[in-house]
């Protein structure tokens, strides 16, 4: 995850460094005074990278206001006072991960997270956050409010799951059963429900929240310094050829030598997918019929990055849909995971 920290004072700069030390698993960029903050903010909104402001909430709101568009695509924006006492998610707390990031930062710097989303402060089920955590694409955002309203009013939520011939969704069903506010059942008879989980992307409803499983994993290899736009253009071209929507991709995987590759991280952020990286020993243990490259093996320690990474991330029983394909300084492969 790319996290950009913007501060305006010396005290804020010191706190920025403290935050970076606490977020060792993420790529943290501290924005210096001589950089154009407007360009940084614009780029973050284009690619969905997290923004952390150290200073007043009002300053952050004014800076981001020209770029705010949609709660399902905007990046998370977090504000921290320069004393490091309070961590406040002000944008995209659920889908963008602002609440999770705020709690993570607060724990790292011993601050207080100030969470204001209604379902969180009332200790209730948040369907949009559940969707993100379980790799489900929200098709009709207008119904999020309907579900949240029922939950907050103490009503039970009915969730239906339509089994696909290859996907039964037992893991999602098991997680729903643990939620007190939710009644869940497999359904193929059209009974009315508040939430419907289905692989059928053509399903439409103005009353039911439709959640589509993100079933695909992208394996990516690229030359050092490859721009995120080049990765995006090449991947989109290949997915379009195969009739696959980018919203169905749950993860972008590669070798751990690429864990700081900005192009991969920004691309993964933009499509709201996890960025996963594996060491060469793990990739070499992947089972399958892979194309081999001695040159790639000398550089990375593994003879094929994209195919092996896609299979490793997708897990047991996955199916390779797109074999290794190269272009724009990028190699990619696509697997369909079993759910």
C-alpha positions in Angstrom: 0.0 0.0 0.0 1.3 3.5 -0.9 0.7 6.1 1.9 1.6 9.7 1.3 2.1 11.9 4.3 1.8 15.7 3.8 2.8 18.1 6.6 3.4 21.8 6.8 5.6 22.4 9.8 8.8 21.1 11.3 6.8 19.4 14.1 4.7 17.7 11.4 7.8 16.5 9.6 9.1 14.8 12.7 5.7 13.1 13.2 5.8 12.0 9.6 9.0 10.1 10.2 7.5 8.5 13.3 4.6 7.3 11.3 6.8 5.9 8.6 8.7 3.9 11.2 5.4 2.5 12.5 4.1 1.4 9.0 6.9 -0.9 8.0 4.7 -3.1 5.8 3.7 -0.2 3.6 5.5 2.1 1.2 5.4 5.5 3.0 6.3 8.7 1.1 6.9 11.8 3.1 6.1 14.8 0.9 8.7 17.5 1.3 7.9 21.2 1.2 9.5 21.7 -2.2 7.1 19.2 -3.9 3.9 20.4 -5.5 1.3 19.3 -3.1 -1.5 19.8 -5.7 0.1 17.4 -8.1 0.6 14.8 -5.3 -3.1 15.0 -4.3 -4.3 14.8 -7.9 -2.1 11.7 -8.5 -3.4 10.1 -5.3 -7.0 10.6 -6.3 -6.3 9.2 -9.8 -4.6 6.0 -8.4 -6.3 5.6 -5.1 -3.2 5.9 -2.9 -3.8 6.9 0.7 -3.3 10.5 1.8 -2.3 11.5 5.4 -2.4 15.2 6.3 -0.7 16.4 9.5 -2.4 19.6 10.5 -5.9 21.0 10.7 -8.9 19.1 9.2 -10.0 22.3 7.4 -6.7 22.5 5.5 -7.1 18.9 4.3 -10.7 19.4 3.3 -9.9 22.5 1.2 -7.0 20.7 -0.5 -8.9 17.6 -1.5 -12.3 19.2 -2.3 -11.7 19.7 -6.0 -11.0 16.0 -6.5 -13.6 14.3 -4.3 -16.0 12.2 -6.6 -17.3 8.9 -5.2 -17.0 7.0 -2.0 -16.3 3.8 -3.9 -13.4 5.1 -5.9 -11.9 8.0 -3.8 -8.7 7.2 -1.8 -8.8 7.3 1.9 -7.8 10.6 3.5 -6.6 10.7 7.1 -5.9 13.8 9.2 -3.6 13.8 12.3 -3.0 16.8 14.5 0.7 17.8 14.7 0.9 16.7 18.4 0.0 13.2 17.2 -2.9 12.8 19.6 -5.8 12.1 17.3 -6.0 10.2 14.0 -9.2 11.1 12.0 -10.4 9.4 8.8 -12.2 12.1 6.8 -12.8 10.3 3.5 -13.4 6.7 2.4 -13.4 5.2 5.8 -14.8 1.8 4.7 -14.1 1.1 1.0 -10.9 3.0 0.9 -9.7 1.6 4.2 -9.5 5.0 6.0 -10.8 3.5 9.3 -8.4 0.6 9.2 -5.5 2.8 8.4 -6.4 5.3 11.1 -6.5 2.5 13.7 -3.2 1.2 12.4 -1.5 4.6 12.6 -3.0 5.3 16.0 -1.6 2.1 17.4 1.8 2.8 16.0 2.1 6.3 17.4 0.0 5.7 20.5 -2.8 8.1 19.5 -6.6 8.0 19.6 -8.4 7.0 16.4 -11.5 9.2 15.9 -14.0 7.1 13.9 -17.3 8.7 13.0 -19.0 6.3 10.6 -22.4 5.4 12.1 -22.1 1.6 11.9 -18.6 1.7 13.6 -19.6 4.0 16.5 -22.7 1.8 17.1 -20.8 -1.5 16.8 -22.9 -2.6 13.9 -22.4 -4.5 10.6 -21.0 -2.3 7.8 -21.8 -4.0 4.5 -19.4 -1.9 2.4 -16.5 -2.8 4.7 -17.5 -6.4 4.7 -17.5 -6.4 0.9 -14.0 -5.0 0.7 -12.7 -7.5 3.3 -14.2 -10.4 1.4 -13.3 -9.4 -2.1 -16.8 -8.5 -3.2 -17.5 -5.9 -5.8 -20.4 -3.5 -5.0 -22.5 -3.2 -8.1 -25.3 -0.8 -7.0 -23.9 1.6 -4.5 -27.3 3.3 -3.9 -28.5 0.3 -1.8 -25.6 0.6 0.7 -27.6 3.2 2.6 -30.7 1.0 2.6 -28.8 -1.8 4.3 -27.1 0.5 6.7 -30.4 2.1 7.7 -32.0 -1.2 8.5 -29.0 -2.3 10.5 -28.9 1.0 12.5 -32.7 0.7 13.2 -32.1 -2.8 14.7 -33.7 -4.8 11.9 -32.4 -8.1 10.7 -30.7 -8.1 7.2 -31.5 -11.0 4.9 -28.5 -12.1 2.7 -28.9 -14.5 -0.2 -26.2 -16.4 -2.0 -26.7 -17.9 -5.4 -24.4 -20.9 -6.0 -22.5 -21.0 -9.2 -21.7 -24.4 -10.8 -18.1 -23.8 -9.8 -18.4 -21.5 -6.8 -20.3 -22.3 -3.6 -19.0 -19.4 -1.5 -18.8 -21.4 1.7 -16.2 -19.1 3.3 -18.4 -16.0 2.6 -21.5 -17.8 3.9 -19.6 -18.8 7.1 -18.5 -15.3 7.8 -22.1 -13.9 7.3 -23.4 -16.5 9.7 -21.1 -15.0 12.4 -22.7 -11.5 12.0 -25.7 -11.1 14.5 -27.5 -8.6 12.3 -27.6 -11.0 9.2 -29.7 -13.9 8.3 -28.2 -15.9 5.4 -29.2 -18.6 3.1 -28.4 -20.0 -0.3 -31.2 -19.0 -2.6 -32.2 -19.7 -6.2 -35.9 -19.1 -5.9 -36.0 -15.3 -6.2 -37.1 -14.7 -2.6 -36.6 -11.0 -1.6 -33.3 -10.3 0.2 -31.4 -7.2 1.3 -28.1 -8.4 0.0 -27.5 -10.8 -2.9 -24.1 -12.4 -3.6 -24.0 -13.8 -7.2 -21.5 -14.3 -10.0 -24.1 -13.1 -12.5 -22.9 -9.6 -13.4 -26.1 -8.9 -15.3 -28.2 -9.0 -12.2 -30.0 -5.7 -11.6 -32.0 -4.4 -8.6 -33.1 -1.1 -7.1 -33.9 -2.7 -3.8 -31.3 -5.3 -3.2 -27.6 -4.7 -2.8 -25.7 -6.8 -5.4 -22.3 -8.1 -4.5 -20.2 -9.7 -7.2 -17.2 -11.9 -6.1 -13.8 -10.8 -7.3 -12.7 -14.2 -8.7 -9.5 -13.3 -10.6 -5.9 -12.8 -9.6 -3.4 -11.0 -11.8 0.2 -12.0 -11.9 2.5 -9.2 -12.9 6.1 -8.8 -13.9 7.7 -5.7 -15.3 10.9 -3.8 -16.0 12.1 -1.6 -13.2 10.4 1.8 -13.3 7.5 0.8 -15.5 4.8 3.4 -15.3 1.5 2.5 -13.7 -0.3 3.8 -16.8 1.7 1.4 -19.0 0.7 -1.5 -16.8 -2.9 -0.5 -16.7 -3.1 -0.1 -20.5 -1.6 -3.5 -21.2 -3.7 -5.3 -18.6 -6.9 -3.7 -19.7 -6.2 -4.6 -23.3 -5.7 -8.3 -22.4 -8.7 -8.4 -20.1 -11.0 -6.8 -22.7 -9.8 -9.4 -25.2 -11.0 -12.1 -22.8 -14.2 -10.4 -21.8 -13.2 -10.0 -18.2 -14.0 -6.9 -16.2 -11.3 -5.3 -14.1 -13.7 -5.0 -11.1 -13.5 -8.8 -10.8 -9.8 -8.8 -10.0 -9.1 -9.2 -6.3 -5.3 -9.2 -6.2 -2.2 -8.2 -8.1 0.7 -10.6 -7.4 4.4 -10.5 -8.1 7.9 -11.5 -6.8 9.0 -9.7 -3.6 11.8 -8.0 -5.5 9.0 -5.8 -6.9 7.3 -5.0 -3.5 8.4 -1.3 -3.8 7.7 -1.0 -7.5 5.6 2.1 -7.7 3.9 1.2 -11.0 2.5 -2.1 -9.6 1.5 -0.6 -6.3 -0.3 2.4 -7.9 -2.1 0.1 -10.4 -3.3 -2.2 -7.6 -4.5 0.8 -5.6 -6.4 2.2 -8.6 -8.3 -1.0 -9.2 -8.9 -1.5 -5.5 -7.0 -4.8 -5.4 -4.6 -6.3 -2.9 -0.9 -6.1 -3.8 0.7 -9.5 -2.9 4.4 -10.3 -3.1 6.1 -13.7 -2.7 9.7 -14.7 -2.3 11.4 -16.8 -5.1 11.4 -20.0 -3.0 7.6 -19.7 -2.6 7.0 -19.0 -6.3 9.3 -21.9 -7.3 7.1 -24.3 -5.3 4.0 -23.4 -7.4 2.6 -26.3 -9.3 1.7 -26.0 -13.0 2.9 -25.9 -16.5 4.8 -22.6 -16.8 6.8 -21.0 -19.5 10.4 -20.6 -18.5 13.1 -17.9 -18.9 16.7 -18.3 -17.8 17.2 -14.5 -18.0 14.3 -13.8 -15.6 15.6 -16.6 -13.3 19.0 -14.9 -13.1 17.4 -11.6 -12.2 14.6 -12.7 -9.8 15.5 -16.2 -8.7 12.4 -17.6 -10.4 12.0 -18.6 -14.1 8.5 -17.2 -14.5 7.1 -14.4 -12.3 3.6 -13.6 -13.5 2.2 -17.2 -13.9 3.7 -18.5 -10.7 2.7 -15.4 -8.8 -0.9 -15.6 -10.1 -1.2 -19.3 -9.2 0.4 -18.8 -5.7 -2.0 -16.0 -4.8 -5.1 -17.7 -6.2 -4.5 -20.8 -4.1 -5.4 -24.5 -4.5 -7.8 -25.5 -7.3 -7.3 -22.3 -9.3 -7.4 -22.3 -13.1 -5.1 -20.3 -15.4 -7.2 -18.2 -17.8 -4.5 -16.2 -19.5 -1.0 -17.6 -19.8 2.1 -15.4 -19.7 1.6 -12.5 -22.1 4.1 -9.7 -22.7 4.0 -6.1 -23.9 4.7 -2.5 -22.8 7.6 -3.8 -20.6 5.0 -5.9 -18.7 4.3 -9.6 -18.4 0.9 -10.7 -17.1 -1.0 -13.9 -16.3 -4.5 -14.4 -15.0 -6.0 -17.1 -12.8 -9.5 -17.9 -11.7 -9.6 -18.8 -8.0 -11.9 -21.4 -6.4 -14.3 -20.0 -3.8 
